[in-house]
Amino acid sequence: MPALITYRTPVQEDWVDYNGHLRDAYYLLIFSYATDALMERIGLDADNRGQSGNSLFTLEAHINYLHEVKLGTEVWVQTQIIGFDRKRLHVYHSLHRAGFDEVLAASEQLLLHVDLIGPKAAPFTDSHTERLQQLTHSQHDLRAPVYVQRVIGLTIKK
């Protein structure tokens, strides 16, 4: 399967900092919109969230800023399912632009399926699980993402 493109946008003027680059917060915004699109893809769209009272919450997100992104650049997010269990979804988003083969930025995220009434963790429905299984299976031939399971830290020399 070709990469799953979940979000596409030009870099907006108010997203750019004093260096002419995409501000760090807007990388997360772009990845957040990609997560919203993935939710729609698995059946957790606005109608379903309203009827079921279920949604996804982000438990953890890591961003790797790899290359600068400038005003007006058309970017897109490719999304890969790393894994999921009854209540959690592990995803990898990568940011791209035309004419440049390297990943611009990457975000690894752990999402939790939640019953909003609690709010508390809740198992995915059978329908959502089936869609996640289909999507995961369709991505079986994709290369493993590079920027996953990384830890931030400094090596302290003694």
Backbone torsions as a table, in degrees:
resi	resn	phi	psi	omega
1	MET	NA	136.7	172.0
2	PRO	-65.3	161.7	-179.0
3	ALA	-55.3	144.3	178.0
4	LEU	-83.5	109.8	178.0
5	ILE	-88.4	118.3	-174.4
6	THR	-104.7	-20.3	-178.3
7	TYR	-156.3	143.1	179.0
8	ARG	-140.9	137.2	-179.2
9	THR	-163.0	150.3	166.3
10	PRO	-81.4	150.3	176.9
11	VAL	-71.9	121.9	-175.9
12	GLN	-81.2	154.6	-178.5
13	GLU	-59.3	-41.5	-178.4
14	ASP	-77.3	0.6	176.1
15	TRP	-93.3	-5.6	-170.6
16	VAL	-102.3	141.9	-178.7
17	ASP	-92.4	-174.2	-178.5
18	TYR	-65.0	-14.0	176.2
19	ASN	-93.9	-0.3	-177.8
20	GLY	80.8	15.2	-178.2
21	HIS	-111.7	155.4	173.6
22	LEU	-57.6	125.3	178.2
23	ARG	-65.0	147.0	-176.5
24	ASP	-55.8	-38.7	-178.4
25	ALA	-62.1	-29.9	-176.6
26	TYR	-78.4	-20.5	170.3
27	TYR	-61.3	-46.5	179.7
28	LEU	-64.1	-37.6	176.6
29	LEU	-59.5	-46.9	179.5
30	ILE	-61.2	-45.3	178.5
31	PHE	-65.4	-33.2	177.7
32	SER	-64.8	-41.9	176.0
33	TYR	-63.9	-34.1	176.6
34	ALA	-65.8	-38.8	176.5
35	THR	-63.7	-40.9	176.2
36	ASP	-57.9	-43.2	179.7
37	ALA	-66.3	-37.1	176.2
38	LEU	-64.5	-40.4	177.4
39	MET	-57.9	-43.6	177.2
40	GLU	-61.4	-40.1	-177.6
41	ARG	-62.4	-33.2	-178.5
42	ILE	-96.9	5.8	175.0
43	GLY	97.2	6.3	177.0
44	LEU	-97.0	47.0	179.4
45	ASP	-76.2	177.9	-175.8
46	ALA	-57.2	-42.8	179.7
47	ASP	-62.0	-45.6	-179.4
48	ASN	-64.8	-42.3	179.0
49	ARG	-61.3	-40.2	179.0
50	GLY	-66.0	-39.9	-177.9
51	GLN	-78.4	-40.4	-174.4
52	SER	-89.0	-24.1	-174.5
53	GLY	74.1	16.7	-179.7
54	ASN	-111.8	151.7	178.4
55	SER	-155.8	-176.7	173.0
56	LEU	-112.4	137.3	172.6
57	PHE	-113.1	144.4	176.3
58	THR	-85.2	122.1	177.8
59	LEU	-88.8	-36.8	-176.2
60	GLU	-156.9	143.5	177.8
61	ALA	-144.1	132.3	175.4
62	HIS	-118.3	136.3	177.4
63	ILE	-122.2	133.8	171.7
64	ASN	-111.4	118.5	178.8
65	TYR	-92.7	109.5	-168.6
66	LEU	-105.8	-36.2	-179.9
67	HIS	-144.7	149.4	-179.4
68	GLU	-67.9	149.7	177.9
69	VAL	-128.2	128.2	-173.4
70	LYS	-109.8	164.3	179.7
71	LEU	-48.6	134.7	175.2
72	GLY	82.8	-10.5	-179.6
73	THR	-64.3	129.9	174.7
74	GLU	-80.8	118.9	-179.4
75	VAL	-121.1	158.9	174.1
76	TRP	-142.5	157.4	179.9
77	VAL	-110.8	131.2	170.9
78	GLN	-104.8	135.5	-174.3
79	THR	-121.7	136.3	179.0
80	GLN	-129.7	136.1	174.6
81	ILE	-82.4	121.4	177.0
82	ILE	-84.9	-38.7	179.3
83	GLY	177.9	169.2	175.7
84	PHE	-158.0	156.6	172.3
85	ASP	-128.6	-158.0	-175.2
86	ARG	-60.1	-33.6	-172.5
87	LYS	-127.2	-11.8	-173.3
88	ARG	-121.6	153.0	180.0
89	LEU	-134.3	126.3	-179.0
90	HIS	-108.1	116.2	-176.3
91	VAL	-124.4	159.4	177.2
92	TYR	-130.3	121.1	174.9
93	HIS	-108.2	138.8	173.2
94	SER	-128.7	141.0	-176.5
95	LEU	-101.2	136.1	-174.1
96	HIS	-137.2	162.6	171.1
97	ARG	-144.0	157.0	-179.1
98	ALA	-65.7	145.8	175.4
99	GLY	76.2	9.6	-179.1
100	PHE	-140.2	113.8	-172.0
101	ASP	-77.5	-22.3	-176.4
102	GLU	-82.6	154.7	176.0
103	VAL	-70.2	133.0	179.2
104	LEU	-78.7	-38.4	179.5
105	ALA	-158.7	158.8	179.7
106	ALA	-138.8	145.4	176.7
107	SER	-136.4	123.1	173.0
108	GLU	-99.6	132.2	-176.4
109	GLN	-136.1	144.4	172.3
110	LEU	-114.0	121.6	-175.3
111	LEU	-114.5	148.2	-179.4
112	LEU	-119.7	131.4	175.1
113	HIS	-78.6	126.9	-168.7
114	VAL	-130.1	139.8	167.6
115	ASP	-86.8	114.6	-172.8
116	LEU	-67.5	-19.5	-179.3
117	ILE	-64.7	-36.9	-178.6
118	GLY	-65.4	-57.8	-20.8
119	PRO	-66.9	145.9	179.2
120	LYS	-152.2	155.9	178.8
121	ALA	-59.3	142.6	-179.8
122	ALA	-143.3	146.7	178.2
123	PRO	-64.9	148.3	171.8
124	PHE	-61.7	150.0	173.7
125	THR	-71.4	164.4	177.2
126	ASP	-58.4	-39.8	-179.6
127	SER	-63.0	-45.1	179.8
128	HIS	-66.3	-40.4	178.4
129	THR	-62.2	-42.4	179.4
130	GLU	-62.8	-43.3	178.9
131	ARG	-65.4	-39.1	176.7
132	LEU	-64.1	-41.2	177.7
133	GLN	-62.3	-44.1	179.4
134	GLN	-63.0	-44.7	-179.8
135	LEU	-64.6	-44.4	178.4
136	THR	-61.1	-44.8	179.3
137	HIS	-62.5	-40.3	-178.5
138	SER	-68.3	-17.3	-179.4
139	GLN	-101.4	8.9	-173.1
140	HIS	-59.3	-25.4	-177.7
141	ASP	-93.2	1.1	177.2
142	LEU	-74.2	147.1	176.5
143	ARG	-65.8	150.0	177.0
144	ALA	-65.0	135.9	179.1
145	PRO	-62.8	146.6	-178.9
146	VAL	-79.3	-41.7	-170.8
147	TYR	-96.6	60.9	175.6
148	VAL	-127.9	154.5	176.8
149	GLN	54.7	37.8	177.7
150	ARG	-91.8	153.9	-179.5
151	VAL	-122.1	137.8	176.7
152	ILE	-89.7	134.0	177.1
153	GLY	175.1	161.5	176.0
154	LEU	-108.2	140.9	173.5
155	THR	-82.7	119.7	-179.4
156	ILE	-90.3	118.6	178.2
157	LYS	-86.7	136.3	-179.9
158	LYS	-103.3	NA	NA
